[in-house]
Amino acid sequence: MLDFPPLVPDLAGPEARAHTTPTRRGRAVVRWRLPRRDFSQPETRSGVRFLGWLLWQQLPVLLLSSLISVIEWLPGSVGPYLVGKIVDEGIIPGDLATVGRLSLIMFGLVVIGIVASVLGHTLVVRTWLVAMYGSMKLVTRKATQMGHVLPQRTPTGEVLSVSASDSDEFGALTEVVSRFVGALIAYLVIAGLVLSTSLKLGIVVLVTAPLIVLFAMPLLRPLQRREEIERNRTSDLTSMATDIVGGLRILRGIGGEQTFARNYTEQSRYTRLAAVSAGVWQGAIDATSVLFSGLFLVALTWIGAHEVVAGELSVGQLISFFGYAIFMVWPIQTFFELAQKWVRSVVSARKAVAVLDQQPPWQLPRQPLTLPDHAALHDQESEFTAEPGEFTIIVSALPDDSAALADRLGRYLPADHEPVGLDVGDGLKGRAARRARKQQRAERARLAERDRQLAGQKWGVSLGTVDLADVPIDQVRKRIVVSDTASQVFAGTLQSAIDPHGRLSLAEAETVLRAAAAEDVFAGSHGGWQGRIDERGRGLSGGQRQRVVLARVLGLDPQILILVDPTSAVDAHTEALIAERLVAHRRGKTTIVATVSPLLLHHADRVAF
């Protein structure tokens, strides 16, 4: 699978577009392999359109996989016909040569089916992975584009649910589509063989499968509604788990573990009930499939027996019809499986579209300016000014005011509203569900327009004489870096946690580690710089995680650094070391710290209250 992982522009670097193979002489030969289709512009007008677009991205492979699926179904569809021929033309007349010849043909079909099954499985895995990881990378790219705005618009748990469980549904859909094509061709082949033998039985075969699917259609709508409820409750449960894990240390400090555990247990119960309800309807559809397939088998056998008694069918042809009837159960069940997975995928696609359709609010200024060097940073709303090269402390009676000021100085939109969920409400159906979806789309559109207006107007924070709104956002992010208590530590090595961009030398990494007083993290790491750190730094104490975050932001070495409570989780001795080393490390560069720590206040050039 040279085209895996799928290409998602603006996320993958040049290495995703090139394949390098070393030659015998040790030189590298670069083979450029641009896929005919990529995941650059997903269709987000509706969930159904998104699924169509997702399948279109893999059309050549899906066509090849479908062709192999047809070959894979060949032994089962043609095998009964050959068995009947062996009985009528070989066993009954006693012609062993005919038996041997037809048996060899059957053996050849079986070998072809085995080879096709191996190739088909390989292609199925390929299409599944491309659809699944392509969707994941689209969500990752969207999270990167949106930055801090995405969790303000959409609950984090629901974004994770789209990236994880929903993307897997898209992979399952691509897998069943190719099998459906093979099952459909097998069904038509059998219908043709039966029609050529008996018109009455051929009509039964042709009509039965569509009737079975038609009878099951009324069950698909309630299944879809219950699938939506299950997904919504699962997303809520994921969001709750994310919040609990993120605030576990605080919960332990205030004794709130039991309260949140009870809430999580209650939400788990609701989620389980929704899953059971969806499972009931899933079971009803499966039962319908088995029931009508069995009735079809009985009807075909009954009619075939009467045809033999009437002399219109031979014994071998009757045996063939038994084989057809048994084999037809699998294509019919494949039709049902496609319907079920389509319903699940539509539910997942609606959520994916709600995430992927969002656009970042930042627009390129009409006349972009450049931020000056060594200039004062001024906020009009609070009249706060940070002089260039000084170590300034912000003290506020309300910590939220300090955090809000830090957000304005870094040009971050205010988080003053609740995110809009991707669900349509438990128990809603029909017109009420459509109205709920419309209201949610309208609310998301309102928030997007509000953010766009906020990001497009004068920001009220200037560096020198240049308002931050007159500068492209990427330049602001490079010049002004904000690090607060919500900054995360990702899974990986200690080196990647301190230097995620791979820009620091060993000496520079050791310097920022010492400036953050995080030498004990290195000393306790099994493997030194290559020691593993768990997701969110779960293996670290609160103070260690906070110092790793501080070391990471110091490694960026920005011209203007804004820290919000960088020592809130450390003891007094460590805080004194950080205060002394931080000031020395940032000397001559603009540093703003929002804190009430006396140890940091002692080293400040200026204090703004």
N, C-alpha and C positions, 0 to 999 in steps of 0.2 A: 504494500500500500504506500507507494511513493507520494501520493497526494494527501497523506495524513500527517499531521492534523490539518483540518481545513483552514484555508487562508481567510483571515479576517483583516482587511486593511485597516490601518491606523492602530492596530494592536500588535501585530507581528512585525518584526524587523526584517531587514533584507535577508537574513538567514532563512526566513520562512519561504522565500521565493527561489532560493538557490539550493542545489544539491551538489555537494562537493565530494568527489571521489579521489583518493590518493592514487597516484600512478606508481609504477615500479621504481621510478627514479626519485620518488619522494615528493614530486611536485603535485599540486592540487589542480584538478580540472573541474571547472564550474560548469554544470549543466543547468541552464535556466529552464524551468518547467512551470510556465504560467498556466494554470488550469483555465479551461474555456469559461467556466463559471466560478464565481467566488461568492463569499458571504458579505459583500460590501454594502448592499442596499436591501435590507429585508422588507418584505411587504407587510405593512402594519395597518392597513385599512380595516381589516377584520380578521378574526381567528381562522376562518376558512381560507381566506386569501393567503394568510401566512403559511398554512399547511401546504397549499398548492405551490407557493414559492419554494418552500423547503424541499418538496419532492422534485421540483424543476431543477434545483441545483445539482441533483444527482441523476438526472434523466438518462444519460448514456449508461451509467452503471446499473440503474434500475431496469432498463431495457435488456441489458445483458443478463442480469440476474433473473429476470422474468423468463428469458429464453432458456436458461439453464433449469429453471423451475419446471418448465414444460417438459424438458427431457427427463427430469427427476420423477415426474408423475407418469411418464410413459409406461414403465413396466406394470404399474397398477391398473392403468386404463386399458392397455392392449393385452395384458396377460390373460384375463378371462376369455378373451376371444381366441387366443391360441390354445388354451386348455380345451375349449369346446371343439376346436379343429382336431386336436389330438384324439379326443374321444370319438368323434364322428368319422374321421378319415384314417385313424391309426389303430386305436384299440378295438373298436367294434369290427372293422374288416380284418384285423390281425396283421396290419401292415407295420412292422417294426421299423422299417426304413423311414416311413413318414413320421413315426413317433420320435425317432432319433433326430431327424432334420428339424422338426418343429421344437423339440426340446433344446437343441443347440441355439435356435433363434431366441427362445425364452431366456436361455443362459446369457446370450449376448445382450439382451435388453436389461437383464439384472445387472450385469457388469457396467453397462452404460449408465444405469440409474445410480449405481454406487459412486462412480466417478463424478457424475453430475451433482450428487448430494454433497460430496466433499467440496467441489468448486462452489456450489451454491452457498454452503455454510460460510465459506471464506468471504464471499461477496456480501452475504447478509451481515456478517460482523463488521465489514467495512462500512456499509451504508448506515448501520446502527450507530457506529462510533462517530462517523462524520456528522450525522444529524444531531447526536447528543452533544458532542464536544463543540460542534459549530454553534449550537444554541447557547452553550455555556460561555463560549468566547464572545458571542454577541452581547450577552448580559454583562460580562466582565468589561467589555469595551464601553457599554453604556454607563456602567458604574464609574469607569475612569473619566468619561466625558462629563458626566453630571457632577462628580465629586461630592461635596457636602450637601448639594441640593437634592440628590436622590433620596436619602433617608428622610428628608423633610417632606417629600411628596408621597413616598410609598414606604410602608413598614418594612424594616430590614428582613424580618422573617419571611415575608412574601417574596421578596427578591431572591432570597436563598432558595425558597421552594421552587421558583421558576427555574433557577439555575440547576437545581439538583433533580428533584422528582419529575418536574414537567419536561425537562429536556430528555429524560429517559423515555417518556411516553412518545416523543417524536421519533426516537430511534426504533421503538417497537412498531410504530406505524410503517416506517420504511421497510421493515422486515416482513410484515404481513402483506404488504402490497404486492411484492414479487411472488409470494406464495399464492396470493389470490389469482394472479394472472395464470399461473400454472394450473391451479385448480379449475379455473374457468375453461381453459383449453381442454383439460382432461374431461371435464363435464361435457363439452361439445363433441369431443371424440367419441365418448361412450354413447351420447345421444345419436350420433351418426351411425355407429355400429348397430345400435338397437333398431333404429329406423329402417336400416337396410335389411334387417331380419324380420321385424314385426312392427307394423305401423302403430298398432294399439299400444304396445309396450313403449315404443319410441315417444309417443305423445305423453305417456305417463312420466317418463324420465324428463322430458323437456319442461313439463308444466309443474312438476312437484317442487323442484328447488325454488323457483320464484315464489310459489305459494307459501313455502315454509318461511322464507325471508319476509314476505308480506304479512304473515300472521304474527311475526315477531316484532314488526315495526312499532306497534303501539307500546311495546315494553321499553323501547329505546329512549323515549322522551323522559319518563320518570327516572330511568337509570341515569340519564345525563344530569337531571336536576339534583339527584342525590350524590352524583359524583362531584358536582360543584360544591355542595354543602360539605362533603368530606374534605375536599381540597382546601376550602376556606378555613375550616376548623383546624386542619393540619398546619396551615400557614400561621394561624393565630397561635397555635401551640409552639411552633418554631420560634416565633417572635418572643413569646413569653420565656422560652428556654434561653434565647439569646440575651434577653434582659437580665435574667437571673444569674447566668454565668458571668455577664459583664459586671454585675453589682454584688457578687457573692461575698466579697470581703466586707463591703459595707453592711450587707444584710447580717453577717455574723456579728459585726460590731454593735448593731442595734437590736439584735435578737429577733430579726424578722424572718428567719429561715422557715419556721413552721408555718407562718402565714402564707408565704409564697409557695411553700410545698403543697399546702391545701388548695390554693388557687390552681396550681399546676395539675394536681390530681383531679380536680373538678373539670378542668378543660380537657384533660386526657379522657375522662369519662364521656364527655360530649363528643370528642373525636371518635372514640370507639363506637358509640351508638350510631354516629353517621356512617362509619365504615361498615357496621353490621347491616344498616338499612340499605346501603349501596350493594352489599354482598347478597342481600335477599333478592334484589332485582337482577343482579348478575346471575344468581342461581336460577331464577325464573327463566331467563333467556337461555341459559345452558340446558335447562330441563325441556324447554320448548324445542330446542335443537335436537336433543336425543329422542324426544317423543315423536316428532314428525319424521325424523330419520328412520326410527323403528317402524312407524306406520307405512312409510314408503317401502321399506324392505318387505313387510308383510304383503302389501298390495302387489308389489312386483312379483313376488313368489306365487301368490294366488293366481294372478292372471297368467303367469308363465306356465303353471301346472295345467290350467285349463287349455292353454294352447297346445301342450304336448298331448293331452288326452284327445283333443280334436284333430291331432295329426298335423297341425300347422307348424310345430316346432319339433326338432330332434332332441334327443337326450343331451347331446353335447351342447346344443344351443341353450337348453334349460340350465345346464351347469354354468354356462357363460353368464346367463342372466343372474344366477345366484352370486357369481363373482362381481358382476356389475353392481348389484344391489348392496353388497357388503362394502365395496370400494367407494360407492357414491356417498357413504356417510362422511368420509373425510373431506371431500370438496364442499359439501353442504356446511359442515362445521367450520371450515375455513371462511366461508361467506359470513357466517355469524361472527367469527372472530374479527374479521375486518370491520363489521358494523360496530362491535363493542369497542375496539381500539380507536376507531374513528371518533366515536362519542367521547372517549376519554381524551383524545388528542385535541378535539375542539375545545373542551373545557380548559385544557392546559394552554392552548394557543391564545385564548382570550386573555389570560393572565400575562403571557409573554408579550403580546401586543401592547398591553397597558404599560408595560415597563419599557419596551423598545421604542415606543412611539414618542416618548418624552425627549425633549430637546434641551440642551443647556441654555441658560438665559443670557450668557455672555455673547455680545456682538462686537465685531471689530469696529473701533471708532472711525468716524468718517475721515478725520484727519489725525491719525495716530501720532502721539508725542512720545518722547523718550524721557524716562525718569532721570533726574540729575544725580550726580554723585555728591556725597557728603553734604546733604541738605537736611533741614529740619522736617520732621514728620508732624503734621498738625491736623487735629480733629476739630472741626467747626462746632459740632454739637456740644462737646464738653469743654472746649477751649484748651484741651490738653496739647502740649507741644513736647516732643522729644528732640533734644538737640543732637546734632551729629557727633558720633564718637563717645557719647556719654552713657553711663549705666544708670538708667532711670527706673525708679520703683513707683508703681501705681498702687495706692491704698484706697479702699472703698469700704464704707460701712456695709454695703450690700455686695457680696461676691458676684452676683449676677451682673451688676453694673460693670465690674472690671472685665468679666468675660465678654460682655456686649461691646465694650470699648475695644478689646483685643480683636473681636470679629470685624469691627468697622475698620480698624487700622490695617487688617489683612485683606480687606474687601471680601468678606464672607457675608452672605445673605442671612438675615435674622431668622432663627428657628422659633417663630412665635405662633405656630399653628400645628395641629395634629396632621400626620400624613393620612392620605386617603387610601383605604384598602382596595383590594382588587376583587372582593367578593360582591355578590348580589344579594346577600342576606339569607339567613336560614329560613327555609320553608316558603320562600317566594317562588311563584311560578307564573307562566303565561305573561299577561300584560303587566302585572306587578313587577316581575323580574326584569322585563324590558325597561320599565320606567326607572327601576333602581339603577340599572346599568347606565341609562341615559343621564341620570342625576350624578352618578359618580364620574362619568366622562366630563360632564359640565363642570364639576368641582375641580377635577384635575386641570381642565383647560383654564379655569379661573386662576388657580394657583400659578400655572405656567405664565399666564399673561401678567400677573402681579409681579412675579420674579423678573420677567423680561423688562417691565417698566422700571423696577428698582435698579436692575443692572444697567439700564440704558441711560438713566438720568445722572446728573452730577452727584458724585458720591459724598462729597463733603469732607473728604480726607485728602490732603495734598502733601506731596513731597516737594519741598521748595515751593515753586509756584504752579506745579503741575498736579491737577486733580487726578486721582487714580482711575477715574472713569475715562480719561482721555488716553489711557495706555492699554495696549492689549493685555488680557488677563494673564497670559503666560509670562510676560515680563514682570508683572506684579508679583506672581508666585516665586519667580527666581530671586527678586530683590528683597521681598518681605516674606519671612517665614514665621508662621504662628504654630506653636506647639502647646497643646493644652492637656488636661487630664484624660481626655477621651482618645488621645493618640494610642494606637494599637501596636502590639508586637506580633509579628507573623511567625508561623512555623518555619524552621530552617536552622542554619548554623548561627553561632554567635557572630561570625564574620558578616553574614548577610543581614543580621539584625542591626549591626552597627554601621555597616557600609553597604546598603542594598544596591547602590549603583556601581560598586566596584571601582571607586575613584581614589580611594585612600591608599597610601603606602603603609607598610607595617608601622613605621615610626609615627605617622599621622594618626593611625587607628589607636595606637597606645596612648598618644597624647590626649585624644578626646575621651578615651576610657578613663584616664586619670583625672581629667578635668571634671568628669561627672562622678568621681569617687566610686567608680564601678569596678575596681580591681578585684573585689571579692567575687564578682560574677565570673570573671575570667578564671580565677583560682578554683572556683567550685565547678567549672565546666569540664566534664569528662571529654577530653580531646582538644582542650584549649580553644583556639579560634574556630575549629571545626566541630566543637561540641554542639549537640542538638538542643534547640529550644522549642518547646511545644507551642501550639497555636494559642494566641493571646498571652503567651508567657506564663502558662499555668504552672510550670515547674519553678517559677521564681516567686519570691515574696513581693508584696506590693511595692516596697522600697526599691528592690532590685529591678523590677520591671520599669519603674519610674526613672531610674538612673540609666537604664539601657535606652529608653526613649530620649533622654537628655543627651546621651553620648551620640546618638544617631543624628539629632538635629544640629549638634555642634559640628559633626563631621561635614554637614552641608556648607558650613562657613558662610552664611548669608551676610550681606551688608547690614541688614536690619533684622534682628531676631527678637521675637515677642514670645515670652514664656508666661504661661498661666499656672500658678501654684506648682512650680517644678519640684518642690521639696515637701509637699504635703504628706507624703507617706514614709518619710525617713526620720530617724531619731535625731536628737539635737547634735550629737557629736558628728554624725555624717553630714548634717545640714551645715554645720560650721565649715567642714572641709569643702563642701560644694560652693558655699558662698565665697570663700577665699580663692578657690581655684577657678571658678566661673568668671569672676571679675578679672583675674589675671589673664585668662585665656581670651576674653573678649575685649581686652583693653584696646582702645582706639576705634572700636566698631560700635555702632548704635545697638544698644541692648535695652529692651523694655521688659520688666518683670512685674506681673500682677500678683502681689503677695502681701501678707501681713506679718511675715517672719522678721522678728527683730534682728536675727543674725544676717539676713540679707540687707535689711535696712541700714545696718551699720556700714556696709560697703558702698552704698549708693552715692552717685554724684549728685542726684537730685531726687526728691520725693514729691510726687503729685498726688494730692488728696482730692 
